[in-house]
């Protein structure tokens, strides 16, 4: 059974989270982004927060 699950989940090689997010966007149009990502400007962070709240409700960590 271990051999089967290893091949399903890519063996012992673990992909970098940024690679997973980039591939998800390019292959499936799915975006995974943190509102605290330093690459985002203030308006971009606000947009991410607004989208998250609209789609999933407020964050459980007390932000906002």
mmCIF file of the N, C-alpha and C atoms, coordinates in Angstrom:
data_MODEL
# 
_entry.id   MODEL 
# 
loop_
_atom_site.group_PDB 
_atom_site.id 
_atom_site.type_symbol 
_atom_site.label_atom_id 
_atom_site.label_alt_id 
_atom_site.label_comp_id 
_atom_site.label_asym_id 
_atom_site.label_entity_id 
_atom_site.label_seq_id 
_atom_site.pdbx_PDB_ins_code 
_atom_site.Cartn_x 
_atom_site.Cartn_y 
_atom_site.Cartn_z 
_atom_site.occupancy 
_atom_site.B_iso_or_equiv 
_atom_site.pdbx_formal_charge 
_atom_site.auth_seq_id 
_atom_site.auth_comp_id 
_atom_site.auth_asym_id 
_atom_site.auth_atom_id 
_atom_site.pdbx_PDB_model_num 
ATOM 1   N N  . UNK A 1 1  ? 0.825   -1.196 0.000   1.00 0.00 ? 1  UNK A N  1 
ATOM 2   C CA . UNK A 1 1  ? 0.000   0.000  0.000   1.00 0.00 ? 1  UNK A CA 1 
ATOM 3   C C  . UNK A 1 1  ? 0.869   1.260  0.000   1.00 0.00 ? 1  UNK A C  1 
ATOM 4   N N  . UNK A 1 2  ? 1.984   1.230  0.715   1.00 0.00 ? 2  UNK A N  1 
ATOM 5   C CA . UNK A 1 2  ? 2.847   2.400  0.788   1.00 0.00 ? 2  UNK A CA 1 
ATOM 6   C C  . UNK A 1 2  ? 3.342   2.812  -0.593  1.00 0.00 ? 2  UNK A C  1 
ATOM 7   N N  . UNK A 1 3  ? 3.699   1.846  -1.421  1.00 0.00 ? 3  UNK A N  1 
ATOM 8   C CA . UNK A 1 3  ? 4.173   2.158  -2.758  1.00 0.00 ? 3  UNK A CA 1 
ATOM 9   C C  . UNK A 1 3  ? 3.123   2.858  -3.597  1.00 0.00 ? 3  UNK A C  1 
ATOM 10  N N  . UNK A 1 4  ? 1.878   2.429  -3.461  1.00 0.00 ? 4  UNK A N  1 
ATOM 11  C CA . UNK A 1 4  ? 0.788   3.032  -4.219  1.00 0.00 ? 4  UNK A CA 1 
ATOM 12  C C  . UNK A 1 4  ? 0.561   4.473  -3.782  1.00 0.00 ? 4  UNK A C  1 
ATOM 13  N N  . UNK A 1 5  ? 0.506   4.711  -2.485  1.00 0.00 ? 5  UNK A N  1 
ATOM 14  C CA . UNK A 1 5  ? 0.265   6.075  -2.027  1.00 0.00 ? 5  UNK A CA 1 
ATOM 15  C C  . UNK A 1 5  ? 1.444   6.987  -2.356  1.00 0.00 ? 5  UNK A C  1 
ATOM 16  N N  . UNK A 1 6  ? 2.658   6.449  -2.335  1.00 0.00 ? 6  UNK A N  1 
ATOM 17  C CA . UNK A 1 6  ? 3.813   7.274  -2.676  1.00 0.00 ? 6  UNK A CA 1 
ATOM 18  C C  . UNK A 1 6  ? 3.743   7.744  -4.115  1.00 0.00 ? 6  UNK A C  1 
ATOM 19  N N  . UNK A 1 7  ? 3.319   6.875  -5.026  1.00 0.00 ? 7  UNK A N  1 
ATOM 20  C CA . UNK A 1 7  ? 3.243   7.279  -6.423  1.00 0.00 ? 7  UNK A CA 1 
ATOM 21  C C  . UNK A 1 7  ? 2.086   8.247  -6.656  1.00 0.00 ? 7  UNK A C  1 
ATOM 22  N N  . UNK A 1 8  ? 1.018   8.117  -5.894  1.00 0.00 ? 8  UNK A N  1 
ATOM 23  C CA . UNK A 1 8  ? -0.124  9.021  -6.044  1.00 0.00 ? 8  UNK A CA 1 
ATOM 24  C C  . UNK A 1 8  ? 0.254   10.432 -5.615  1.00 0.00 ? 8  UNK A C  1 
ATOM 25  N N  . UNK A 1 9  ? 0.977   10.541 -4.517  1.00 0.00 ? 9  UNK A N  1 
ATOM 26  C CA . UNK A 1 9  ? 1.300   11.850 -3.966  1.00 0.00 ? 9  UNK A CA 1 
ATOM 27  C C  . UNK A 1 9  ? 2.687   12.340 -4.364  1.00 0.00 ? 9  UNK A C  1 
ATOM 28  N N  . UNK A 1 10 ? 3.239   11.811 -5.404  1.00 0.00 ? 10 UNK A N  1 
ATOM 29  C CA . UNK A 1 10 ? 4.490   12.316 -5.935  1.00 0.00 ? 10 UNK A CA 1 
ATOM 30  C C  . UNK A 1 10 ? 5.735   11.758 -5.273  1.00 0.00 ? 10 UNK A C  1 
ATOM 31  N N  . UNK A 1 11 ? 5.627   10.621 -4.632  1.00 0.00 ? 11 UNK A N  1 
ATOM 32  C CA . UNK A 1 11 ? 6.806   10.007 -4.026  1.00 0.00 ? 11 UNK A CA 1 
ATOM 33  C C  . UNK A 1 11 ? 7.288   10.800 -2.837  1.00 0.00 ? 11 UNK A C  1 
ATOM 34  N N  . UNK A 1 12 ? 8.586   10.786 -2.617  1.00 0.00 ? 12 UNK A N  1 
ATOM 35  C CA . UNK A 1 12 ? 9.142   11.461 -1.450  1.00 0.00 ? 12 UNK A CA 1 
ATOM 36  C C  . UNK A 1 12 ? 9.550   12.902 -1.748  1.00 0.00 ? 12 UNK A C  1 
ATOM 37  N N  . UNK A 1 13 ? 9.369   13.356 -2.984  1.00 0.00 ? 13 UNK A N  1 
ATOM 38  C CA . UNK A 1 13 ? 9.734   14.714 -3.350  1.00 0.00 ? 13 UNK A CA 1 
ATOM 39  C C  . UNK A 1 13 ? 8.607   15.666 -2.980  1.00 0.00 ? 13 UNK A C  1 
ATOM 40  N N  . UNK A 1 14 ? 8.930   16.651 -2.167  1.00 0.00 ? 14 UNK A N  1 
ATOM 41  C CA . UNK A 1 14 ? 7.929   17.628 -1.750  1.00 0.00 ? 14 UNK A CA 1 
ATOM 42  C C  . UNK A 1 14 ? 8.139   18.910 -2.551  1.00 0.00 ? 14 UNK A C  1 
ATOM 43  N N  . UNK A 1 15 ? 7.051   19.401 -3.154  1.00 0.00 ? 15 UNK A N  1 
ATOM 44  C CA . UNK A 1 15 ? 7.153   20.622 -3.951  1.00 0.00 ? 15 UNK A CA 1 
ATOM 45  C C  . UNK A 1 15 ? 7.086   21.860 -3.062  1.00 0.00 ? 15 UNK A C  1 
ATOM 46  N N  . UNK A 1 16 ? 7.800   22.881 -3.456  1.00 0.00 ? 16 UNK A N  1 
ATOM 47  C CA . UNK A 1 16 ? 7.791   24.164 -2.774  1.00 0.00 ? 16 UNK A CA 1 
ATOM 48  C C  . UNK A 1 16 ? 6.379   24.753 -2.830  1.00 0.00 ? 16 UNK A C  1 
ATOM 49  N N  . UNK A 1 17 ? 5.862   25.326 -1.728  1.00 0.00 ? 17 UNK A N  1 
ATOM 50  C CA . UNK A 1 17 ? 4.506   25.890 -1.729  1.00 0.00 ? 17 UNK A CA 1 
ATOM 51  C C  . UNK A 1 17 ? 4.275   26.930 -2.830  1.00 0.00 ? 17 UNK A C  1 
ATOM 52  N N  . UNK A 1 18 ? 5.266   27.756 -3.112  1.00 0.00 ? 18 UNK A N  1 
ATOM 53  C CA . UNK A 1 18 ? 5.101   28.748 -4.186  1.00 0.00 ? 18 UNK A CA 1 
ATOM 54  C C  . UNK A 1 18 ? 4.930   28.068 -5.539  1.00 0.00 ? 18 UNK A C  1 
ATOM 55  N N  . UNK A 1 19 ? 5.605   26.957 -5.754  1.00 0.00 ? 19 UNK A N  1 
ATOM 56  C CA . UNK A 1 19 ? 5.463   26.203 -7.003  1.00 0.00 ? 19 UNK A CA 1 
ATOM 57  C C  . UNK A 1 19 ? 4.051   25.626 -7.103  1.00 0.00 ? 19 UNK A C  1 
ATOM 58  N N  . UNK A 1 20 ? 3.544   25.097 -6.007  1.00 0.00 ? 20 UNK A N  1 
ATOM 59  C CA . UNK A 1 20 ? 2.185   24.546 -5.989  1.00 0.00 ? 20 UNK A CA 1 
ATOM 60  C C  . UNK A 1 20 ? 1.173   25.640 -6.321  1.00 0.00 ? 20 UNK A C  1 
ATOM 61  N N  . UNK A 1 21 ? 1.337   26.816 -5.705  1.00 0.00 ? 21 UNK A N  1 
ATOM 62  C CA . UNK A 1 21 ? 0.400   27.921 -5.961  1.00 0.00 ? 21 UNK A CA 1 
ATOM 63  C C  . UNK A 1 21 ? 0.487   28.396 -7.407  1.00 0.00 ? 21 UNK A C  1 
ATOM 64  N N  . UNK A 1 22 ? 1.713   28.526 -7.922  1.00 0.00 ? 22 UNK A N  1 
ATOM 65  C CA . UNK A 1 22 ? 1.894   28.965 -9.312  1.00 0.00 ? 22 UNK A CA 1 
ATOM 66  C C  . UNK A 1 22 ? 1.276   27.966 -10.285 1.00 0.00 ? 22 UNK A C  1 
ATOM 67  N N  . UNK A 1 23 ? 1.532   26.672 -10.054 1.00 0.00 ? 23 UNK A N  1 
ATOM 68  C CA . UNK A 1 23 ? 0.979   25.643 -10.926 1.00 0.00 ? 23 UNK A CA 1 
ATOM 69  C C  . UNK A 1 23 ? -0.549  25.605 -10.846 1.00 0.00 ? 23 UNK A C  1 
ATOM 70  N N  . UNK A 1 24 ? -1.090  25.793 -9.643  1.00 0.00 ? 24 UNK A N  1 
ATOM 71  C CA . UNK A 1 24 ? -2.543  25.828 -9.491  1.00 0.00 ? 24 UNK A CA 1 
ATOM 72  C C  . UNK A 1 24 ? -3.167  26.956 -10.292 1.00 0.00 ? 24 UNK A C  1 
ATOM 73  N N  . UNK A 1 25 ? -2.520  28.103 -10.290 1.00 0.00 ? 25 UNK A N  1 
ATOM 74  C CA . UNK A 1 25 ? -3.016  29.242 -11.064 1.00 0.00 ? 25 UNK A CA 1 
ATOM 75  C C  . UNK A 1 25 ? -2.922  28.976 -12.560 1.00 0.00 ? 25 UNK A C  1 
ATOM 76  N N  . UNK A 1 26 ? -1.775  28.502 -12.992 1.00 0.00 ? 26 UNK A N  1 
ATOM 77  C CA . UNK A 1 26 ? -1.564  28.292 -14.426 1.00 0.00 ? 26 UNK A CA 1 
ATOM 78  C C  . UNK A 1 26 ? -2.380  27.141 -14.986 1.00 0.00 ? 26 UNK A C  1 
ATOM 79  N N  . UNK A 1 27 ? -2.545  26.082 -14.211 1.00 0.00 ? 27 UNK A N  1 
ATOM 80  C CA . UNK A 1 27 ? -3.217  24.884 -14.720 1.00 0.00 ? 27 UNK A CA 1 
ATOM 81  C C  . UNK A 1 27 ? -4.725  24.888 -14.483 1.00 0.00 ? 27 UNK A C  1 
ATOM 82  N N  . UNK A 1 28 ? -5.177  25.516 -13.387 1.00 0.00 ? 28 UNK A N  1 
ATOM 83  C CA . UNK A 1 28 ? -6.593  25.426 -13.040 1.00 0.00 ? 28 UNK A CA 1 
ATOM 84  C C  . UNK A 1 28 ? -7.266  26.771 -12.808 1.00 0.00 ? 28 UNK A C  1 
ATOM 85  N N  . UNK A 1 29 ? -6.501  27.864 -12.888 1.00 0.00 ? 29 UNK A N  1 
ATOM 86  C CA . UNK A 1 29 ? -7.078  29.178 -12.651 1.00 0.00 ? 29 UNK A CA 1 
ATOM 87  C C  . UNK A 1 29 ? -7.460  29.401 -11.191 1.00 0.00 ? 29 UNK A C  1 
ATOM 88  N N  . UNK A 1 30 ? -6.836  28.643 -10.281 1.00 0.00 ? 30 UNK A N  1 
ATOM 89  C CA . UNK A 1 30 ? -7.116  28.791 -8.853  1.00 0.00 ? 30 UNK A CA 1 
ATOM 90  C C  . UNK A 1 30 ? -5.995  29.612 -8.217  1.00 0.00 ? 30 UNK A C  1 
ATOM 91  N N  . UNK A 1 31 ? -6.386  30.568 -7.402  1.00 0.00 ? 31 UNK A N  1 
ATOM 92  C CA . UNK A 1 31 ? -5.427  31.464 -6.790  1.00 0.00 ? 31 UNK A CA 1 
ATOM 93  C C  . UNK A 1 31 ? -5.390  31.245 -5.287  1.00 0.00 ? 31 UNK A C  1 
ATOM 94  N N  . UNK A 1 32 ? -4.209  31.022 -4.753  1.00 0.00 ? 32 UNK A N  1 
ATOM 95  C CA . UNK A 1 32 ? -4.001  30.899 -3.307  1.00 0.00 ? 32 UNK A CA 1 
ATOM 96  C C  . UNK A 1 32 ? -3.041  32.010 -2.910  1.00 0.00 ? 32 UNK A C  1 
ATOM 97  N N  . UNK A 1 33 ? -3.545  32.968 -2.149  1.00 0.00 ? 33 UNK A N  1 
ATOM 98  C CA . UNK A 1 33 ? -2.717  34.121 -1.786  1.00 0.00 ? 33 UNK A CA 1 
ATOM 99  C C  . UNK A 1 33 ? -3.005  34.523 -0.347  1.00 0.00 ? 33 UNK A C  1 
ATOM 100 N N  . UNK A 1 34 ? -1.966  34.904 0.346   1.00 0.00 ? 34 UNK A N  1 
ATOM 101 C CA . UNK A 1 34 ? -2.108  35.394 1.715   1.00 0.00 ? 34 UNK A CA 1 
ATOM 102 C C  . UNK A 1 34 ? -2.290  36.904 1.678   1.00 0.00 ? 34 UNK A C  1 
ATOM 103 N N  . UNK A 1 35 ? -3.226  37.404 2.471   1.00 0.00 ? 35 UNK A N  1 
ATOM 104 C CA . UNK A 1 35 ? -3.433  38.849 2.550   1.00 0.00 ? 35 UNK A CA 1 
ATOM 105 C C  . UNK A 1 35 ? -2.223  39.545 3.160   1.00 0.00 ? 35 UNK A C  1 
ATOM 106 N N  . UNK A 1 36 ? -1.345  38.796 3.795   1.00 0.00 ? 36 UNK A N  1 
ATOM 107 C CA . UNK A 1 36 ? -0.151  39.402 4.382   1.00 0.00 ? 36 UNK A CA 1 
ATOM 108 C C  . UNK A 1 36 ? 1.088   39.216 3.509   1.00 0.00 ? 36 UNK A C  1 
ATOM 109 N N  . UNK A 1 37 ? 0.907   38.781 2.276   1.00 0.00 ? 37 UNK A N  1 
ATOM 110 C CA . UNK A 1 37 ? 2.037   38.597 1.363   1.00 0.00 ? 37 UNK A CA 1 
ATOM 111 C C  . UNK A 1 37 ? 2.719   39.949 1.123   1.00 0.00 ? 37 UNK A C  1 
ATOM 112 N N  . UNK A 1 38 ? 3.998   40.065 1.421   1.00 0.00 ? 38 UNK A N  1 
ATOM 113 C CA . UNK A 1 38 ? 4.682   41.361 1.270   1.00 0.00 ? 38 UNK A CA 1 
ATOM 114 C C  . UNK A 1 38 ? 4.806   41.833 -0.178  1.00 0.00 ? 38 UNK A C  1 
ATOM 115 N N  . UNK A 1 39 ? 4.547   40.969 -1.133  1.00 0.00 ? 39 UNK A N  1 
ATOM 116 C CA . UNK A 1 39 ? 4.612   41.375 -2.536  1.00 0.00 ? 39 UNK A CA 1 
ATOM 117 C C  . UNK A 1 39 ? 3.391   42.177 -2.950  1.00 0.00 ? 39 UNK A C  1 
ATOM 118 N N  . UNK A 1 40 ? 2.351   42.197 -2.107  1.00 0.00 ? 40 UNK A N  1 
ATOM 119 C CA . UNK A 1 40 ? 1.121   42.917 -2.428  1.00 0.00 ? 40 UNK A CA 1 
ATOM 120 C C  . UNK A 1 40 ? 1.160   44.336 -1.882  1.00 0.00 ? 40 UNK A C  1 
ATOM 121 N N  . UNK A 1 41 ? 0.576   45.249 -2.646  1.00 0.00 ? 41 UNK A N  1 
ATOM 122 C CA . UNK A 1 41 ? 0.428   46.623 -2.162  1.00 0.00 ? 41 UNK A CA 1 
ATOM 123 C C  . UNK A 1 41 ? -0.772  46.671 -1.207  1.00 0.00 ? 41 UNK A C  1 
ATOM 124 N N  . UNK A 1 42 ? -0.940  47.789 -0.523  1.00 0.00 ? 42 UNK A N  1 
ATOM 125 C CA . UNK A 1 42 ? -2.061  47.916 0.405   1.00 0.00 ? 42 UNK A CA 1 
ATOM 126 C C  . UNK A 1 42 ? -3.411  47.692 -0.291  1.00 0.00 ? 42 UNK A C  1 
ATOM 127 N N  . UNK A 1 43 ? -3.683  48.326 -1.447  1.00 0.00 ? 43 UNK A N  1 
ATOM 128 C CA . UNK A 1 43 ? -4.973  48.077 -2.109  1.00 0.00 ? 43 UNK A CA 1 
ATOM 129 C C  . UNK A 1 43 ? -5.163  46.602 -2.516  1.00 0.00 ? 43 UNK A C  1 
ATOM 130 N N  . UNK A 1 44 ? -4.091  45.960 -2.921  1.00 0.00 ? 44 UNK A N  1 
ATOM 131 C CA . UNK A 1 44 ? -4.186  44.542 -3.298  1.00 0.00 ? 44 UNK A CA 1 
ATOM 132 C C  . UNK A 1 44 ? -4.522  43.678 -2.084  1.00 0.00 ? 44 UNK A C  1 
ATOM 133 N N  . UNK A 1 45 ? -3.901  43.980 -0.931  1.00 0.00 ? 45 UNK A N  1 
ATOM 134 C CA . UNK A 1 45 ? -4.206  43.236 0.302   1.00 0.00 ? 45 UNK A CA 1 
ATOM 135 C C  . UNK A 1 45 ? -5.664  43.434 0.688   1.00 0.00 ? 45 UNK A C  1 
ATOM 136 N N  . UNK A 1 46 ? -6.145  44.653 0.573   1.00 0.00 ? 46 UNK A N  1 
ATOM 137 C CA . UNK A 1 46 ? -7.547  44.936 0.897   1.00 0.00 ? 46 UNK A CA 1 
ATOM 138 C C  . UNK A 1 46 ? -8.487  44.156 -0.020  1.00 0.00 ? 46 UNK A C  1 
ATOM 139 N N  . UNK A 1 47 ? -8.153  44.081 -1.294  1.00 0.00 ? 47 UNK A N  1 
ATOM 140 C CA . UNK A 1 47 ? -8.974  43.323 -2.237  1.00 0.00 ? 47 UNK A CA 1 
ATOM 141 C C  . UNK A 1 47 ? -9.008  41.847 -1.860  1.00 0.00 ? 47 UNK A C  1 
ATOM 142 N N  . UNK A 1 48 ? -7.854  41.290 -1.503  1.00 0.00 ? 48 UNK A N  1 
ATOM 143 C CA . UNK A 1 48 ? -7.788  39.887 -1.084  1.00 0.00 ? 48 UNK A CA 1 
ATOM 144 C C  . UNK A 1 48 ? -8.666  39.675 0.143   1.00 0.00 ? 48 UNK A C  1 
ATOM 145 N N  . UNK A 1 49 ? -8.582  40.581 1.114   1.00 0.00 ? 49 UNK A N  1 
ATOM 146 C CA . UNK A 1 49 ? -9.405  40.469 2.320   1.00 0.00 ? 49 UNK A CA 1 
ATOM 147 C C  . UNK A 1 49 ? -10.891 40.536 1.984   1.00 0.00 ? 49 UNK A C  1 
ATOM 148 N N  . UNK A 1 50 ? -11.266 41.467 1.120   1.00 0.00 ? 50 UNK A N  1 
ATOM 149 C CA . UNK A 1 50 ? -12.669 41.610 0.735   1.00 0.00 ? 50 UNK A CA 1 
ATOM 150 C C  . UNK A 1 50 ? -13.180 40.363 0.014   1.00 0.00 ? 50 UNK A C  1 
ATOM 151 N N  . UNK A 1 51 ? -12.376 39.826 -0.894  1.00 0.00 ? 51 UNK A N  1 
ATOM 152 C CA . UNK A 1 51 ? -12.785 38.612 -1.606  1.00 0.00 ? 51 UNK A CA 1 
ATOM 153 C C  . UNK A 1 51 ? -12.925 37.435 -0.647  1.00 0.00 ? 51 UNK A C  1 
ATOM 154 N N  . UNK A 1 52 ? -11.962 37.276 0.248   1.00 0.00 ? 52 UNK A N  1 
ATOM 155 C CA . UNK A 1 52 ? -12.024 36.191 1.221   1.00 0.00 ? 52 UNK A CA 1 
ATOM 156 C C  . UNK A 1 52 ? -13.250 36.287 2.103   1.00 0.00 ? 52 UNK A C  1 
ATOM 157 N N  . UNK A 1 53 ? -13.551 37.494 2.577   1.00 0.00 ? 53 UNK A N  1 
ATOM 158 C CA . UNK A 1 53 ? -14.719 37.680 3.430   1.00 0.00 ? 53 UNK A CA 1 
ATOM 159 C C  . UNK A 1 53 ? -16.011 37.430 2.667   1.00 0.00 ? 53 UNK A C  1 
ATOM 160 N N  . UNK A 1 54 ? -16.061 37.863 1.417   1.00 0.00 ? 54 UNK A N  1 
ATOM 161 C CA . UNK A 1 54 ? -17.268 37.651 0.607   1.00 0.00 ? 54 UNK A CA 1 
ATOM 162 C C  . UNK A 1 54 ? -17.503 36.161 0.349   1.00 0.00 ? 54 UNK A C  1 
ATOM 163 N N  . UNK A 1 55 ? -16.444 35.447 0.009   1.00 0.00 ? 55 UNK A N  1 
ATOM 164 C CA . UNK A 1 55 ? -16.586 34.044 -0.361  1.00 0.00 ? 55 UNK A CA 1 
ATOM 165 C C  . UNK A 1 55 ? -16.665 33.104 0.838   1.00 0.00 ? 55 UNK A C  1 
ATOM 166 N N  . UNK A 1 56 ? -15.930 33.416 1.911   1.00 0.00 ? 56 UNK A N  1 
ATOM 167 C CA . UNK A 1 56 ? -15.772 32.454 3.009   1.00 0.00 ? 56 UNK A CA 1 
ATOM 168 C C  . UNK A 1 56 ? -16.105 33.006 4.387   1.00 0.00 ? 56 UNK A C  1 
ATOM 169 N N  . UNK A 1 57 ? -16.483 34.274 4.489   1.00 0.00 ? 57 UNK A N  1 
ATOM 170 C CA . UNK A 1 57 ? -16.745 34.871 5.787   1.00 0.00 ? 57 UNK A CA 1 
ATOM 171 C C  . UNK A 1 57 ? -15.471 35.455 6.368   1.00 0.00 ? 57 UNK A C  1 
ATOM 172 N N  . UNK A 1 58 ? -15.585 36.033 7.545   1.00 0.00 ? 58 UNK A N  1 
ATOM 173 C CA . UNK A 1 58 ? -14.434 36.672 8.183   1.00 0.00 ? 58 UNK A CA 1 
ATOM 174 C C  . UNK A 1 58 ? -13.397 35.669 8.626   1.00 0.00 ? 58 UNK A C  1 
ATOM 175 N N  . UNK A 1 59 ? -12.156 36.111 8.745   1.00 0.00 ? 59 UNK A N  1 
ATOM 176 C CA . UNK A 1 59 ? -11.090 35.225 9.197   1.00 0.00 ? 59 UNK A CA 1 
ATOM 177 C C  . UNK A 1 59 ? -11.284 34.851 10.672  1.00 0.00 ? 59 UNK A C  1 
ATOM 178 N N  . UNK A 1 60 ? -10.848 33.668 11.040  1.00 0.00 ? 60 UNK A N  1 
ATOM 179 C CA . UNK A 1 60 ? -11.009 33.197 12.405  1.00 0.00 ? 60 UNK A CA 1 
ATOM 180 C C  . UNK A 1 60 ? -9.881  33.641 13.307  1.00 0.00 ? 60 UNK A C  1 
ATOM 181 N N  . UNK A 1 61 ? -8.868  34.304 12.755  1.00 0.00 ? 61 UNK A N  1 
ATOM 182 C CA . UNK A 1 61 ? -7.708  34.703 13.556  1.00 0.00 ? 61 UNK A CA 1 
ATOM 183 C C  . UNK A 1 61 ? -7.845  36.088 14.168  1.00 0.00 ? 61 UNK A C  1 
ATOM 184 N N  . UNK A 1 62 ? -9.038  36.681 14.078  1.00 0.00 ? 62 UNK A N  1 
ATOM 185 C CA . UNK A 1 62 ? -9.272  37.968 14.727  1.00 0.00 ? 62 UNK A CA 1 
ATOM 186 C C  . UNK A 1 62 ? -8.955  39.184 13.891  1.00 0.00 ? 62 UNK A C  1 
ATOM 187 N N  . UNK A 1 63 ? -8.478  39.012 12.665  1.00 0.00 ? 63 UNK A N  1 
ATOM 188 C CA . UNK A 1 63 ? -8.214  40.167 11.803  1.00 0.00 ? 63 UNK A CA 1 
ATOM 189 C C  . UNK A 1 63 ? -9.528  40.790 11.403  1.00 0.00 ? 63 UNK A C  1 
ATOM 190 N N  . UNK A 1 64 ? -9.500  42.081 11.260  1.00 0.00 ? 64 UNK A N  1 
ATOM 191 C CA . UNK A 1 64 ? -10.632 42.883 10.835  1.00 0.00 ? 64 UNK A CA 1 
ATOM 192 C C  . UNK A 1 64 ? -11.627 43.022 11.913  1.00 0.00 ? 64 UNK A C  1 
# 
